[in-house]
Amino acid sequence: MAEETQRRVMEAVAACGYTPNISARNLRKMETRLITVMLPDVTNPFFNEIVRGVERVAREHGYSVLLPTPRTCRARRPPMETCWPRARQTG
């Protein structure tokens, strides 16, 4: 793309307040850049520093972190991995 064209496109993007559609980007790239951290007990202080570290490193590399809680589950006591809908998490 010519520099002038690229400049005009970027000006139009800024003028319109365009923000990329993350879902569309994920579909096109076949990745979500989403990491799900599943913990047996989110209230346990032991996991607090671990999750903070995961979030920090993930953010530095352009990933988001999903931290579901057992209250998300509707069933009484299913295995943790069945508590959340299957999504295209990266890890």
C-alpha positions as CSV (number, residue, x, y, z in Angstrom):
1,M,0.0,0.0,0.0
2,A,1.3,3.4,-0.9
3,E,2.3,5.6,2.0
4,E,-0.2,8.3,1.0
5,T,-3.0,5.8,0.9
6,Q,-2.0,4.3,4.2
7,R,-2.0,7.8,5.8
8,R,-5.4,8.6,4.4
9,V,-6.8,5.3,5.7
10,M,-5.4,5.9,9.2
11,E,-6.9,9.5,9.2
12,A,-10.3,8.0,8.3
13,V,-9.9,5.4,11.0
14,A,-9.1,8.1,13.6
15,A,-11.9,10.4,12.3
16,C,-14.5,7.7,12.6
17,G,-13.4,6.4,15.9
18,Y,-13.0,2.9,14.5
19,T,-12.1,0.1,16.8
20,P,-11.3,-3.4,15.5
21,N,-13.9,-6.1,16.1
22,I,-11.9,-8.6,18.3
23,S,-14.3,-11.5,17.5
24,A,-13.8,-11.0,13.8
25,R,-10.1,-10.8,14.2
26,N,-10.1,-14.0,16.2
27,L,-12.1,-15.8,13.5
28,R,-9.8,-14.6,10.8
29,K,-6.6,-15.5,12.6
30,M,-8.1,-18.7,14.2
31,E,-6.8,-17.7,17.6
32,T,-8.3,-15.8,20.6
33,R,-5.2,-14.8,22.6
34,L,-7.2,-15.9,25.6
35,I,-5.8,-17.9,28.4
36,T,-8.2,-19.6,30.9
37,V,-6.8,-20.1,34.4
38,M,-8.9,-22.7,36.3
39,L,-8.4,-22.8,40.0
40,P,-10.0,-25.2,42.6
41,D,-10.5,-22.3,45.1
42,V,-10.3,-18.7,44.0
43,T,-10.4,-17.5,47.6
44,N,-7.2,-19.3,48.5
45,P,-4.5,-16.6,48.9
46,F,-1.8,-19.0,47.6
47,F,-3.2,-18.6,44.1
48,N,-3.4,-14.7,44.2
49,E,0.3,-14.1,43.3
50,I,0.2,-16.8,40.7
51,V,-2.8,-15.3,38.9
52,R,-1.2,-11.8,39.1
53,G,1.9,-13.2,37.5
54,V,-0.1,-14.9,34.8
55,E,-2.0,-11.8,34.0
56,R,1.1,-9.6,33.9
57,V,3.0,-11.9,31.5
58,A,-0.1,-12.5,29.4
59,R,-0.8,-8.7,29.0
60,E,2.9,-8.1,28.1
61,H,2.4,-10.6,25.2
62,G,-1.0,-9.4,24.1
63,Y,-3.1,-12.0,25.8
64,S,-6.2,-11.8,28.0
65,V,-6.9,-14.0,31.0
66,L,-10.2,-15.5,31.9
67,L,-10.6,-16.5,35.5
68,P,-13.9,-18.3,35.9
69,T,-15.2,-19.1,39.3
70,P,-17.0,-22.3,40.5
71,R,-20.2,-20.2,40.9
72,T,-20.3,-20.1,37.1
73,C,-21.2,-23.7,37.2
74,R,-24.9,-24.6,37.1
75,A,-24.5,-28.3,37.9
76,R,-24.0,-29.3,41.5
77,R,-20.4,-30.6,41.4
78,P,-19.2,-31.4,37.9
79,P,-15.5,-31.6,37.0
80,M,-14.0,-28.1,36.6
81,E,-13.5,-28.4,32.9
82,T,-17.2,-28.9,32.3
83,C,-18.1,-25.7,34.2
84,W,-17.4,-23.3,31.3
85,P,-18.5,-23.4,27.7
86,R,-16.0,-24.7,25.3
87,A,-14.3,-21.8,23.7
88,R,-11.2,-21.3,21.7
89,Q,-8.8,-20.5,24.5
90,T,-5.2,-20.4,23.6
91,G,-4.2,-22.1,26.9
